[in-house]
Amino acid sequence: MHITRRHFVGGAGLAALTVQFPSLALARQDSFIDLAAGPSQQALFQPDGPTSDLWTYNGSAPGPEIRVKRGERVRVRLTNRLDEPTSLHWHGIRIDNAMDGVAGLTQDPIKPGESFDYDFVAPDAGTYWYHAHNKSWNQVARGLYGPLIVDENTPPFDREHDLTLVIDDWRLAGEGTLDVASLGSLMDWSHGGRLGNWLTVNGRAMPVSTLNAGEAYRLRLINASNARIFEIDPNRFGAKVIAYDGQALPEPVQLRYAPMLLGPAQRADLMVVPEAGSDFVIEDLSGDTPFAFAGFEITGAPMSQPNPPSLPPNNLPEPDLVDARTVRVEMTGGAMGNIGRVVYQGEPLEGSDFRDTGQVWAFNGIANLAEAPLYSARRGETIIIETINDTAFAHAMHVHGHHFRVVERSGSEVDDGQPWRDTFLIGPQQTTKIAFVADNPGKWLYHCHMLEHAAGGMNTWFEVS
């Protein structure tokens, strides 16, 4: 049987299922919570179907939801039960550099059978996630990721009205199991990345949750895909956007330009107040026809609309554009693109070197991490990164350790007061400028979060002194 997105729409239907995460709450400030990365079996296609050989945290993909309050200390002991090294990145959290989890840059990879203690304070409320950061193209694709939720000190939504939706697209083979054989495909690396043919939310296909009419809910959407960009229109079900990448908007916003693009690693918090009898689905609109991947059944009698809860902003430093320093990053390579002269590990690549090394992308003519940083910033200095996408593909660019604002984007108007992000999308032949205050000391990655693109060369780093 060949599995396609169309097959899913026609055959799966709405399963009466509300998916809940096991929760890893911090019982005491001095205790570590245990997280183990290891192989496990999980059915992806149908609950009673064949199981896939996944790599998971504590036996499930996604891994357990880690939930703390703003300002609390997170202490996680990761044990590696895989047969290859791993590490754990806390995506979007402005934490101490030694805890960022980038193997080869901020820490040594965790060898099989060994453990590493992650210990940091979660300074900002919002929707974040954790995922493997050693051979991410392989380990994340196999299931090594999970949600990290940092609640406000006084959460505006109680737990029953605060739902996390971790969205992933899996590439399944004909029998309905994870297609492991295609991992590392140079075709994926040089094109749009690894795209799947089966969507899950919290590890299940088309889960359905029950909501009460007239009550306000927060839906936390996390795109855990290796490379897929989802197109979602909250206006189709009366939702408003209240946060991007964990950072609250000043007030709930109804999208003027829909659909909303949700790239790999990006998050969006939506607020919905469903009306009685208005069951709805969330759909991906990137294909030929709308593709429903999460359903909601509405119960109860009509109620008066509540005053929408407001989210308190995090204390992020505003960039000073007047005294900012601009750093230029030119992206080249990939299929149908010009890669030009490329240096990898200090040596120029020629002819078959690109195929043999898999380094088919470059930043400023350098594939993957150079020995020297892209730039060095003084602590507190405002940096503008001007990224020029001279390729035929879109990319999801992620800055570690900081949040930024988009200040300029070719082909579109950029209003003042752009939302804070930690990951932005840049289209083919597009130029985008982002600005942030480099206030977090250490060595930080700047890379494409299409994980095959990062593995294939789209990785660089900067340091803050």
MOKA-V61810 format. One line per field, one symbol per residue. phi: phi as a letter, one per 30 degrees, with the letter a starting at -180 (. if undefined). burial: + if it has 16 or more other C-alpha atoms within 10 Angstrom, else -. A space follows every 50 residues. Layout:
phi: ???
burial: ???
This chain:
phi: .cdbddedddcdicddbcdbddccdddbdcccccbbcadacadcdbecdd ccdccbchibbddedcbbceiddcbbcccccdcbdbabccdjcdbeedcd icdjbcaddddeicbbccbacddbdkcbabadbbheecddddkdaadbcc dddbedbdddcbccbccbccccdedicedddddidddddccdjdccbacb bhibdhdbccccdicdbccccbccddbdcdcbcdddbicbdcabhicdde aebdddccddccdeidbbcccbbdceicebbcbccdcdbebdbacbccbj debddddddccdddccdddcddcdccccbccbjidibccidbcbhibdcb hdedddcidcbachibcidddcdeaccddjddccccccccbcbdbccccd ibcbcdcabdiadcddieddbcbbcbdehccbccbacdccdkcbdbadcd ddddddkdbbbbbcc
burial: --+----++----+----+-+--+-+-----++-++++++-++++----- ++++++++++++++++++++++++++++++++--+++++++++++-+-++ +++-++--++++--++-+++++++++++++++++++++++++++++++++ ++--+++---+++++++++++++--+++++--++-+-+++++++++++++ +++++++++-+++++++++++++++++++++++++-+-+++++++++++- -+-+----++++++++++++++++++--+++++++-----+++++++++- -------++-+++-----++--------+++++++-+-+--+++----+- -------++++++++++++----+--+--+++++++++++++++++++++ +++++++++---------+++++++++--+++++++++++++++++++++ ++++++++++++++-
